[in-house]
Amino acid sequence: QVQLVESGGGLVQSGGSLRLSCAASGSGFSIRHMGWHRQAPGKQRELVAVISSGGITNYGDSVQGRSTIFRNNTKNTVYLQMNSLKSEDTAVYYCCAEAYSGFNYWGQGTQVTVSS
């Protein structure tokens, strides 16, 4: 079993920056991919960014060029640095992890609100 704990959400002004963190804990697991999805009110959950254990990254179109995902494999932690934030970035951000076993895990979510 894997638990994901997110931190770093909050209120930020348009044009500002924010860094989200997500730490995975548990026992007997090995994580292949870690990443972030987000869900705004009335919209479907969408990919923000994902990173493999080898450091290969993939970004959603909406954050491409404005965000950077990176991870610390030793600490089983993934980070999302978001810059030039816009009001449309307002959403609940969910950390996700895919274990080599094939199981997917999700965090509880952290609210990011960008004020204009």
Secondary structure as a PSIPRED ss2 file (coil, helix, strand):
# PSIPRED VFORMAT (PSIPRED V4.0)

   1 Q C   1.000  0.000  0.000
   2 V E   0.000  0.000  1.000
   3 Q E   0.000  0.000  1.000
   4 L E   0.000  0.000  1.000
   5 V E   0.000  0.000  1.000
   6 E E   0.000  0.000  1.000
   7 S E   0.000  0.000  1.000
   8 G C   1.000  0.000  0.000
   9 G C   1.000  0.000  0.000
  10 G E   0.000  0.000  1.000
  11 L E   0.000  0.000  1.000
  12 V E   0.000  0.000  1.000
  13 Q E   0.000  0.000  1.000
  14 S C   1.000  0.000  0.000
  15 G C   1.000  0.000  0.000
  16 G C   1.000  0.000  0.000
  17 S C   1.000  0.000  0.000
  18 L E   0.000  0.000  1.000
  19 R E   0.000  0.000  1.000
  20 L E   0.000  0.000  1.000
  21 S E   0.000  0.000  1.000
  22 C E   0.000  0.000  1.000
  23 A E   0.000  0.000  1.000
  24 A E   0.000  0.000  1.000
  25 S E   0.000  0.000  1.000
  26 G E   0.000  0.000  1.000
  27 S C   1.000  0.000  0.000
  28 G C   1.000  0.000  0.000
  29 F C   1.000  0.000  0.000
  30 S C   1.000  0.000  0.000
  31 I E   0.000  0.000  1.000
  32 R E   0.000  0.000  1.000
  33 H E   0.000  0.000  1.000
  34 M E   0.000  0.000  1.000
  35 G E   0.000  0.000  1.000
  36 W E   0.000  0.000  1.000
  37 H E   0.000  0.000  1.000
  38 R E   0.000  0.000  1.000
  39 Q E   0.000  0.000  1.000
  40 A C   1.000  0.000  0.000
  41 P C   1.000  0.000  0.000
  42 G C   1.000  0.000  0.000
  43 K C   1.000  0.000  0.000
  44 Q C   1.000  0.000  0.000
  45 R C   1.000  0.000  0.000
  46 E E   0.000  0.000  1.000
  47 L E   0.000  0.000  1.000
  48 V E   0.000  0.000  1.000
  49 A E   0.000  0.000  1.000
  50 V E   0.000  0.000  1.000
  51 I E   0.000  0.000  1.000
  52 S E   0.000  0.000  1.000
  53 S C   1.000  0.000  0.000
  54 G C   1.000  0.000  0.000
  55 G C   1.000  0.000  0.000
  56 I C   1.000  0.000  0.000
  57 T E   0.000  0.000  1.000
  58 N E   0.000  0.000  1.000
  59 Y E   0.000  0.000  1.000
  60 G C   1.000  0.000  0.000
  61 D C   1.000  0.000  0.000
  62 S C   1.000  0.000  0.000
  63 V C   1.000  0.000  0.000
  64 Q C   1.000  0.000  0.000
  65 G C   1.000  0.000  0.000
  66 R C   1.000  0.000  0.000
  67 S E   0.000  0.000  1.000
  68 T E   0.000  0.000  1.000
  69 I E   0.000  0.000  1.000
  70 F E   0.000  0.000  1.000
  71 R E   0.000  0.000  1.000
  72 N E   0.000  0.000  1.000
  73 N C   1.000  0.000  0.000
  74 T C   1.000  0.000  0.000
  75 K C   1.000  0.000  0.000
  76 N C   1.000  0.000  0.000
  77 T E   0.000  0.000  1.000
  78 V E   0.000  0.000  1.000
  79 Y E   0.000  0.000  1.000
  80 L E   0.000  0.000  1.000
  81 Q E   0.000  0.000  1.000
  82 M E   0.000  0.000  1.000
  83 N C   1.000  0.000  0.000
  84 S C   1.000  0.000  0.000
  85 L C   1.000  0.000  0.000
  86 K C   1.000  0.000  0.000
  87 S H   0.000  1.000  0.000
  88 E H   0.000  1.000  0.000
  89 D H   0.000  1.000  0.000
  90 T C   1.000  0.000  0.000
  91 A E   0.000  0.000  1.000
  92 V E   0.000  0.000  1.000
  93 Y E   0.000  0.000  1.000
  94 Y E   0.000  0.000  1.000
  95 C E   0.000  0.000  1.000
  96 C E   0.000  0.000  1.000
  97 A E   0.000  0.000  1.000
  98 E E   0.000  0.000  1.000
  99 A E   0.000  0.000  1.000
 100 Y C   1.000  0.000  0.000
 101 S C   1.000  0.000  0.000
 102 G C   1.000  0.000  0.000
 103 F C   1.000  0.000  0.000
 104 N E   0.000  0.000  1.000
 105 Y E   0.000  0.000  1.000
 106 W E   0.000  0.000  1.000
 107 G C   1.000  0.000  0.000
 108 Q C   1.000  0.000  0.000
 109 G C   1.000  0.000  0.000
 110 T E   0.000  0.000  1.000
 111 Q E   0.000  0.000  1.000
 112 V E   0.000  0.000  1.000
 113 T E   0.000  0.000  1.000
 114 V E   0.000  0.000  1.000
 115 S E   0.000  0.000  1.000
 116 S C   1.000  0.000  0.000
